Structures are given as C-alpha cells and as structure tokens.
Amino acid sequence: MKSRFTRNLTLPQAFRTALGQVIEYAHLLFPQLPHMIIFLDQVLDWRRLAIASGYGITVVAFTDGVFRLLNPSSAPPELLTTFSVESHDI
C-alpha cells in the first residue's frame, strides 16, 4: 500500500532507504556513533521495527497528525517525553 507522503515508495522501500542512510551517516560523518532516529509516515510492522531496534535506531511515525515513538526501549530517555509512545514496542 502506497502512502501519500512517501510518494512513489512503499513502506518497506522507505524503511530500507532510511535505515541505510542513518547507518551510513552515523558511521561516516561522526567520530562516535550518535543515536540514530528514523521518521516515517506509517507505522512499521514488528519485523522491521525489530531490525531498527537491533541497531539501536529509534523509529518515529507521523500518523493522524501525531508523532508516535514506536520502539521506546531503543530511544534515549529525552525522546520518551518528546513523542507520544505507541504500544507496538517489541
């Protein structure tokens, strides 16, 4: 199912693109690994959320006009008070 925001990308394609981008940038642009975060316009399925969590990447989805933190166990504490917390955490 295509989103009106990701334009011509499916959610899996948008996730793969974002995942590769944050991992590459984190390793090539910073002397120490920063905390990584991906913003999407749809809620991820649990398998992709597990992949992001395994790399320590926070995932936030903008749905129904609200930014929702999908994997709070992988998020730094300050993000827990910044975003609504979704109950999908693995």
KOLKEPA-755639 format. One record per residue (C-alpha): x, y, z; residue in three letters. Coordinates in steps of 0.1 Angstrom, whole numbers, plus 5000, padded with zeros to 4 digits. Layout:
BEGIN
XYZALA...
//
This chain:
BEGIN
500050005000MET501550334990LYS501450635013SER500550985000ARG503751115018PHE506350865007THR505250944972ARG506550664950ASN508050444978LEU506250164996THR506750155034LEU509449875031PRO511350075005GLN511150395026ALA512350195056PHE515350035037ARG516350375024THR516150545058ALA517950255075LEU520850265051GLY521050635053GLN521250665091VAL523750385094ILE525950525067GLU525850875080TYR526350765116ALA529550575106HIS530950815081LEU530151155094LEU530651125132PHE533751035153PRO531550855177GLN528250685168LEU525350915175PRO521950805185HIS520050725152MET516450805145ILE514150735115ILE511050935108PHE508350765087LEU504750845078ASP503350505086GLN503650255115VAL506149975108LEU505449615111ASP507049435141TRP509749265120ARG511149595106ARG510849755140LEU512949475154ALA515649535128ILE515749905137ALA515749825174SER518549575170GLY520749855156TYR519650095184GLY517750315159ILE514650495172THR511650495149VAL509050765149VAL505950755128ALA503851065119PHE500250935118THR496951105123ASP498751435129GLY500851295158VAL504451185160PHE504550845177ARG507650675191LEU507350315180LEU510150155199ASN510650335232PRO513050075245SER515550185218SER515050555225ALA517050785246PRO515050905277PRO514551255265GLU512651125235LEU510150945257LEU508851285269THR509051445234THR506851205214PHE503651005221SER504650655229VAL503050385207GLU502350045223SER504049855194HIS507449825211ASP508949475208ILE
//
